[in-house]
C-alpha cells in the first residue's frame, strides 16, 4: 500500500498494490499493521458499512460528536466524488475541504481521521461503497453539515440538484457545527 498526503492534515489517499493479469486482479484491501504504519499510529476498526447509492445521490456531510469515527472508505462498484472537511479547531487545515474521485476502477481508498465530516456524490449509474469505522454509529451523536454551505463552497461536480435524504436536506450551516478541539 502507498499513502499520498492531501491538502488536509492527516487525510490520506491510500492506493493498494494491484496485481492484474488475464484472469482479473488481486489486491490486499486491508492489512492492520500496514495501515497503522501508513497513518503513523494505532487504529482499531469496530464496524464495517456497505452502502449502495444511485446516480446523483449526495450523502452527507456527516460526522459524529463525543464518539467521533475515523473512516477508511473505498468504492467497489461505480464512482463517487468523496468529500472530507476538517472540523478540528487545533488543525492547520481547520474548515477546509478536500474532494477526490473514488471508484472501482482506480481502487483508491480514503483515510478520514476522527474530527472530519464526510460525504459523497454518486457519479455513476450506481455506486457501492465499503467503509470501516473506528467507533460505532450512535444516532444521538450524529451531526450533519449542509452539503451546499456557502462558507465551505464545495465544488461538487453536479449537473442538476442532488437527491438528498430528509436528514441531509436539513443539514446545519458550518458556522453552527459542533467542532472538535
N, C-alpha and C positions, 0 to 999 in steps of 0.2 A: 504494500500500500504506500501511496505517496500523498502527502498533505501539502496543499497550497494555501498560503495565507490570503485573506481577503482584506478589504479596506476597513473592516470592523475588527477590533481587538478580540482575539480568541476564537473567532468564527473561522472555520476551516472547510475547504473543499477537499474531499478525500477521493482519490482515484485508485481503485484496486488494480493489481496486475492481472490482465485478462489473457488467457491462453485460448487462441482460436485456431481451428483448422477446418477441414471439410466436413467434419461431423457436427460442428457448432462451437460452443465456447464453454470455458470453465473459469470461475474465479472464486476466491475466498472472500465472501462479502463481510465477514466479521471475524476478528481474532482479538480476544480480550487483551492479551499482553501487547500485541502490535498496536492496537488502538490506543492504549494507555501511553505507550511510547510516543505516538504521534501527538497526543494532546498534552503530554508532559505532566500528567497527574493520574491518580486512580479514578476510575469511573465504575459505577455499578448500575447495570440496567435491570429494571424490575418489571417492565411491561413492554410488549410488542403490540403495535397497532397496524391495521391494514385498512386503507380506505380506497374506494372507487368513486371517481368523480367524472361527471360528463363534461363535454366541451363548454367552456366559458363559465364553469362553476368557480367561484372565488371563495376560499375558506380562510377565515382569519380576519384579523390578526390576533391570535390567541396567545395567552400566557397565563401562568398560574402564580399567585402570590402565596406567601407563607410556606408553601411546599413547591418551589419552582422546579421545573423539569428541564433537564438537558435532553436534547433530541438528536438522534442520528437518523437522518432521513434519506431515503432513496426511492426511485421510481422503477417499478419492474415492468410496466406496460404504459406506453404513451409518453407524454411530455407535459411538464408543468414549468411555470415561472415561479420560483420559490423565493420568498422574501423574509428577511430577518431584520429586526430593529433592536438596537442596543438600548436597554432600559436601565442600565446600571449607572447611577449618578457618579460613581467614582471612576468610570471608564473614560479614557481619552476620546472614545467614539460614541459617547452618550448621545442619544437622539438621532443617530444616523441610521440609514437603512442600506441594505445590500440585497441585490437580486441576482439569481443565477438560474440558468436552464438546467433542469434535471430530467433525464429521460432514460428509457430502457436502452436506447442506443448508446448514449455516452457513459452510462453506468456510474456516473458520479454520485457521491454521497455528500451530504452537508452535515457537519457537526455544529449544532446550535447549543451553546452552553446555557446553563441556568442564567436567568436575568435577561433573556431576549424574548420578544414577541415574534410569532411565526405565522405565516400564511402562504397560500399559493393560489395561482390561477391555472386552470387546466387549459392547455393549448391544443391538445389533440382531441380526437372524437371522444375519447375517454382516457383516463389515466388511473393506474393503480399505484398507490404509494404504501411503502412499509416504513415504519419508524419505531425505533427503540426509545424508551424514556427512562430517565434516572430516578423518577419518582412516580407514584401512582396518580391517576387522574382524580381530582377532588372537585366536584361541581361547585362547592361553596367557595373555592379559592380561584376558580377560573375567571379570567377577565378578557375583554375584547376591545381592541382599539379600532376605530373606523378605518376601513381599507382606503378610503379617499380623503383622509385627513389632510387639510391644506398645509399644515406646518411641515408634515413629513414629505408631501409632494412626491409620492412613489410613482414612478414611471411604469405603470402596468401596461403590458402590450395588449390593450383592449381594442376591439373593433366595434363593440357595442356594449351596452350596460351589462355588467356581470350578473350571474344567477347567485343569489345570496340566501342563506338561512335567515330566519327572523332574528336570531341572536346576532349574526354578523351584520345585518342591516341596522341593528340598534347599537353598534359599537360606539364607544365614547371617543371623544377627541383626545389627541395625545396630551394636551395640556391638563386633562382631567385624569390621566392614567396614574395608577398606583405604581410607584417606581421602586427600584432596588438600591440599597446603599452602595 
